Amino acid sequence: MALRFLGIDPDSPTDESPTIWLHEETGDLLIQSYRATAAEVNDCKEVGSLPGHTTDVPDNETIIRLPAAMLDYLPARREDDRGGEAGHAASGA
């Protein structure tokens, strides 16, 4: 696996370290961070996402809370990248 370390939360204690890596072959991000609380998961379910998508979180997925400081480590999206529905919703298209 061709992973590249992107960053770690500079404000985290040594035993809690939100971290981001980039899979250089696929462009996927691997993120270690705080598991969302039950209240945060419930809030996400109440807000929802796209029409027709369930708000249930499948067993093979989880909701994480990423500290705002970690946004600086997210790679910029290239203009030629094609986002799916979520990409279009985020861009307002």
C-alpha positions as CSV (number, residue, x, y, z in Angstrom):
1,M,0.0,0.0,0.0
2,A,1.5,3.4,-1.0
3,L,0.6,5.5,1.9
4,R,1.9,9.0,2.6
5,F,1.6,10.7,6.0
6,L,-0.2,14.1,5.7
7,G,-0.4,15.3,9.2
8,I,-1.3,14.9,12.9
9,D,-3.3,17.1,15.2
10,P,-0.7,19.4,16.7
11,D,-2.9,19.9,19.8
12,S,-3.5,16.3,20.6
13,P,-1.9,14.5,23.5
14,T,0.6,11.7,22.6
15,D,-1.9,8.9,23.3
16,E,-4.7,10.5,21.3
17,S,-3.4,11.5,17.9
18,P,-5.9,12.3,15.1
19,T,-3.8,11.5,11.9
20,I,-4.4,11.6,8.2
21,W,-2.7,9.5,5.5
22,L,-3.1,9.6,1.7
23,H,-3.3,6.4,-0.4
24,E,-1.3,7.6,-3.3
25,E,-2.6,5.1,-5.8
26,T,-6.3,5.7,-5.2
27,G,-6.4,9.2,-3.7
28,D,-8.3,7.9,-0.7
29,L,-7.7,9.3,2.7
30,L,-7.2,7.2,5.8
31,I,-8.2,9.0,8.9
32,Q,-7.6,8.2,12.6
33,S,-9.7,10.4,14.8
34,Y,-12.3,10.5,17.6
35,R,-15.3,8.3,17.2
36,A,-18.4,10.5,17.2
37,T,-20.5,10.3,20.4
38,A,-24.0,8.8,20.3
39,A,-25.4,12.4,20.5
40,E,-23.3,13.5,17.5
41,V,-24.4,10.4,15.5
42,N,-28.0,11.2,16.4
43,D,-27.5,14.8,15.2
44,C,-26.1,13.6,11.9
45,K,-29.1,11.3,11.5
46,E,-31.5,14.2,12.2
47,V,-29.7,16.5,9.6
48,G,-29.6,13.6,7.0
49,S,-27.8,13.8,3.7
50,L,-29.1,13.4,0.2
51,P,-32.8,12.4,-0.5
52,G,-33.2,8.7,-0.7
53,H,-30.1,7.9,1.3
54,T,-30.6,6.2,4.7
55,T,-29.3,7.9,7.8
56,D,-28.4,4.5,9.4
57,V,-24.6,3.9,9.8
58,P,-23.8,0.4,8.5
59,D,-21.7,-2.0,10.6
60,N,-18.7,-1.5,8.3
61,E,-18.7,2.3,8.6
62,T,-18.5,4.8,11.5
63,I,-18.8,8.6,12.0
64,I,-15.7,10.3,13.2
65,R,-15.1,13.8,14.6
66,L,-12.2,15.4,13.0
67,P,-10.7,18.4,14.9
68,A,-10.9,21.6,12.9
69,A,-7.1,22.0,13.0
70,M,-6.8,18.8,10.9
71,L,-8.6,20.5,7.9
72,D,-5.2,22.1,7.0
73,Y,-3.9,18.6,6.2
74,L,-6.6,17.6,3.7
75,P,-5.2,17.7,0.2
76,A,-6.8,20.3,-2.2
77,R,-9.1,18.8,-4.8
78,R,-7.8,18.9,-8.3
79,E,-10.1,20.5,-11.0
80,D,-10.1,17.3,-13.1
81,D,-11.3,15.2,-10.1
82,R,-14.9,14.0,-10.6
83,G,-16.9,14.0,-7.4
84,G,-19.9,11.7,-6.9
85,E,-23.2,12.9,-5.5
86,A,-21.5,14.1,-2.3
87,G,-18.9,16.1,-4.3
88,H,-21.7,17.8,-6.3
89,A,-23.7,18.6,-3.1
90,A,-20.7,20.1,-1.5
91,S,-20.0,22.4,-4.4
92,G,-23.6,23.5,-4.6
93,A,-24.2,22.0,-8.1
